[in-house]
Amino acid sequence: MPTGISNVQARGCDGIGVNHSILINAPCVAVIPEWAQLAAIPDNDSGGWVIELQSGVLGQASQDAFAAVPKWSRFSDPFLREVADTLSGLHRMELIDAACDDAFADVISAHIAVYYGHFTDAAAPDTPLTRHMLIRIESYVHDHIAETILVGQLAELVNMSPSNFARVFKTMTGNTPHLYVTLERLKFARTMLCQQTPSLVEVAARAGFQTQQHFTDVFHRYTGVTPRAYRLAHLKVGS
């Protein structure tokens, strides 16, 4: 669980001679085998947590689910980020002991088993997105609404290939991933436009549009009015 601006490279060779390597940075976390080697990039920026989860922490059902979580997987998980922040705070206050370690390990193991134990099946071409997967995608889009969001990033959240994810996502939601992100940007923008501030330029930037003109064109295409007209109409009704 890297924190801050840490970048961590995880490498290793598995039992059948296959080399693995992934780059992990916040807000992402990763599940890796215990024998993986970790190196901070750059070396003087190594903030984060490495948590070893032992099988004895979980019951048999959760152990079976956790075993299905693919190693060398990376994903964005707000809950685990919150756990990392809490651990950091407890560590700074020197409040961590063995009992605290066990409690956190139990919670983390159960969370990963429940939310990611189905990933092995999720990679199958005909497997639909689960409710938890859709919630994870929605949370990621909301957390990164001001940034460029690629289909590959969303597919990685649910351990699917971009093409398979795009097909399954459209089948289940009726929208392509790109259109879904666009509509979420517009929803976010409409909320801000209902206020006298921020400026239209700031609304465009915070909603993830590259320029105000692009924002205006897309907003007009899907709502029938410009952002300025939408704001004025709303403020007039509100008064």
C-alpha positions in Angstrom: 0.0 0.0 0.0 2.2 2.9 -1.2 1.3 6.3 0.4 1.9 9.8 -0.8 3.9 10.0 -4.0 5.7 6.7 -3.4 6.2 4.4 -6.4 7.1 0.8 -5.6 8.3 -1.8 -8.1 7.4 -5.4 -7.2 9.3 -8.2 -9.0 9.7 -11.9 -8.7 9.9 -15.3 -10.5 7.2 -17.8 -9.7 7.6 -21.6 -9.3 7.3 -22.3 -13.0 9.9 -19.8 -14.1 7.6 -16.9 -15.1 8.9 -13.4 -14.3 6.5 -10.9 -12.9 6.8 -7.1 -12.4 4.3 -4.4 -11.6 4.6 -0.8 -10.6 2.4 0.2 -7.6 1.6 3.8 -6.7 -1.1 5.5 -4.6 -4.1 5.4 -4.7 -3.6 1.8 -5.9 -2.8 -1.2 -3.7 -1.5 -4.6 -4.9 -1.7 -8.2 -3.9 1.7 -9.9 -4.3 3.2 -13.2 -3.2 5.3 -13.2 0.0 8.5 -14.0 -2.0 8.2 -10.9 -4.2 11.0 -8.3 -4.0 10.1 -4.7 -3.5 12.0 -1.6 -4.4 11.0 2.1 -4.0 11.3 4.4 -6.9 13.1 6.7 -6.1 14.9 4.9 -3.3 14.5 7.8 -0.9 10.7 7.8 -1.2 9.4 4.6 0.4 6.3 5.6 2.3 3.6 2.9 2.6 2.8 -0.5 4.2 3.6 -4.1 3.4 1.1 -6.3 5.2 1.7 -10.1 5.4 -1.6 -12.0 5.5 -1.2 -15.5 6.9 -3.8 -18.2 6.2 -4.5 -18.7 9.9 -6.2 -15.3 10.1 -9.2 -16.5 8.1 -11.8 -19.3 8.3 -11.7 -22.0 5.6 -14.4 -20.3 3.4 -12.5 -17.0 3.3 -9.2 -18.9 2.8 -10.7 -20.5 -0.3 -12.0 -17.1 -1.6 -8.7 -15.4 -0.9 -6.8 -18.1 -2.7 -8.8 -17.1 -5.9 -7.5 -13.6 -5.8 -4.8 -13.4 -8.5 -1.4 -12.5 -7.3 0.4 -9.6 -9.0 -3.0 -7.8 -9.2 -3.3 -4.0 -8.7 -6.5 -2.1 -8.0 -7.9 1.1 -6.6 -9.7 0.5 -3.3 -10.8 3.5 -1.1 -11.4 1.3 1.9 -7.9 -0.1 1.9 -6.5 3.4 1.3 -8.4 4.4 4.5 -6.9 1.4 6.3 -3.4 2.5 5.3 -4.0 6.1 6.5 -5.3 4.8 9.8 -2.3 2.5 10.2 0.0 5.4 9.5 -1.6 7.5 12.1 -1.5 4.8 14.7 2.2 4.1 13.9 3.1 7.8 14.4 1.4 7.8 17.8 3.1 4.5 18.6 -0.2 2.8 19.3 0.3 -0.4 17.3 0.9 -3.7 19.1 0.4 -7.4 18.2 -3.3 -7.4 19.0 -3.8 -4.3 16.8 -1.8 -6.0 14.0 -4.0 -9.1 14.2 -7.2 -7.0 14.1 -6.1 -5.1 11.0 -4.9 -8.3 9.3 -8.3 -9.9 9.9 -10.2 -6.9 8.5 -8.0 -6.6 5.4 -8.0 -10.3 4.7 -11.8 -10.6 4.9 -12.2 -7.4 2.7 -10.0 -8.8 0.0 -11.5 -12.2 0.1 -15.1 -10.8 -0.2 -14.4 -8.2 -2.9 -11.7 -9.8 -5.0 -12.1 -13.6 -4.4 -14.2 -13.9 -7.5 -11.6 -12.3 -9.9 -10.6 -15.7 -11.3 -14.1 -16.2 -12.7 -14.4 -12.5 -13.6 -11.8 -12.9 -16.3 -14.0 -15.4 -18.2 -15.4 -13.8 -21.4 -19.1 -14.5 -20.5 -19.0 -13.5 -16.8 -21.1 -10.4 -16.0 -20.0 -7.6 -13.8 -21.1 -8.0 -10.2 -22.7 -5.3 -8.1 -19.4 -4.9 -6.2 -17.5 -4.5 -9.4 -19.9 -1.8 -10.6 -19.6 0.0 -7.2 -15.8 -0.2 -7.5 -15.9 1.3 -11.0 -18.3 4.1 -9.9 -16.2 4.9 -6.9 -13.0 5.1 -9.1 -14.7 7.4 -11.6 -16.0 9.7 -8.9 -12.6 9.8 -7.2 -10.8 10.6 -10.5 -13.5 12.7 -12.3 -11.0 15.6 -13.0 -8.5 13.2 -14.6 -8.2 11.3 -17.8 -10.0 8.0 -17.3 -9.2 5.3 -19.8 -11.1 2.1 -20.5 -8.0 0.1 -19.6 -7.9 1.6 -16.2 -11.6 0.6 -15.5 -11.0 -2.8 -16.9 -8.0 -3.3 -14.6 -10.2 -2.6 -11.6 -12.2 -5.8 -12.3 -9.3 -7.8 -13.8 -10.7 -7.9 -17.3 -9.2 -7.1 -20.7 -10.3 -3.7 -22.1 -12.2 -5.2 -25.0 -14.0 -7.8 -22.8 -14.8 -5.2 -20.2 -16.2 -2.7 -22.7 -18.5 -5.4 -24.2 -19.8 -6.7 -20.8 -20.2 -3.1 -19.4 -22.3 -2.0 -22.4 -24.4 -5.2 -22.2 -25.2 -4.6 -18.5 -25.6 -0.8 -18.4 -26.6 0.1 -21.9 -23.7 2.6 -22.2 -20.2 2.3 -23.4 -17.5 2.9 -20.7 -16.6 6.2 -22.4 -20.2 7.4 -22.5 -20.7 6.4 -18.9 -17.7 8.5 -17.8 -18.9 11.4 -20.0 -22.4 11.3 -18.4 -20.8 11.2 -14.9 -18.7 14.2 -15.8 -21.9 16.1 -16.9 -23.7 15.0 -13.7 -20.9 16.4 -11.6 -20.8 19.6 -13.7 -24.5 20.2 -13.3 -24.2 20.0 -9.6 -21.5 22.7 -9.6 -23.5 24.8 -12.1 -26.3 25.0 -9.6 -24.1 27.4 -7.6 -23.0 30.9 -8.5 -19.4 29.8 -8.1 -17.1 28.3 -9.3 -16.5 29.9 -12.7 -17.4 28.0 -15.9 -13.7 27.5 -16.6 -13.2 25.9 -13.2 -16.3 23.7 -13.6 -14.9 22.4 -16.9 -11.6 21.6 -15.3 -13.0 20.0 -12.2 -15.3 17.9 -14.3 -12.4 16.5 -16.3 -13.0 18.4 -19.6 -9.8 19.4 -21.4 -11.0 22.9 -22.4 -14.0 25.1 -21.7 -15.0 24.9 -25.4 -15.0 21.1 -25.2 -17.1 21.2 -22.1 -19.6 23.6 -23.7 -19.9 21.4 -26.8 -20.4 18.2 -24.9 -22.8 19.8 -22.4 -24.9 21.3 -25.2 -24.9 18.0 -27.1 -26.4 16.0 -24.1 -28.6 18.7 -22.4 -29.7 21.0 -25.3 -28.4 24.1 -23.5 -25.0 25.7 -22.8 -23.5 25.5 -19.3 -24.0 29.3 -18.9 -27.7 29.0 -19.9 -28.1 26.0 -17.6 -26.7 28.0 -14.6 -28.7 31.1 -15.3 -31.9 29.1 -15.6 -31.3 27.2 -12.4 -30.4 30.4 -10.4 -33.5 32.1 -11.8 -35.7 29.3 -10.6 -33.9 29.2 -7.3 -34.5 32.9 -6.7 
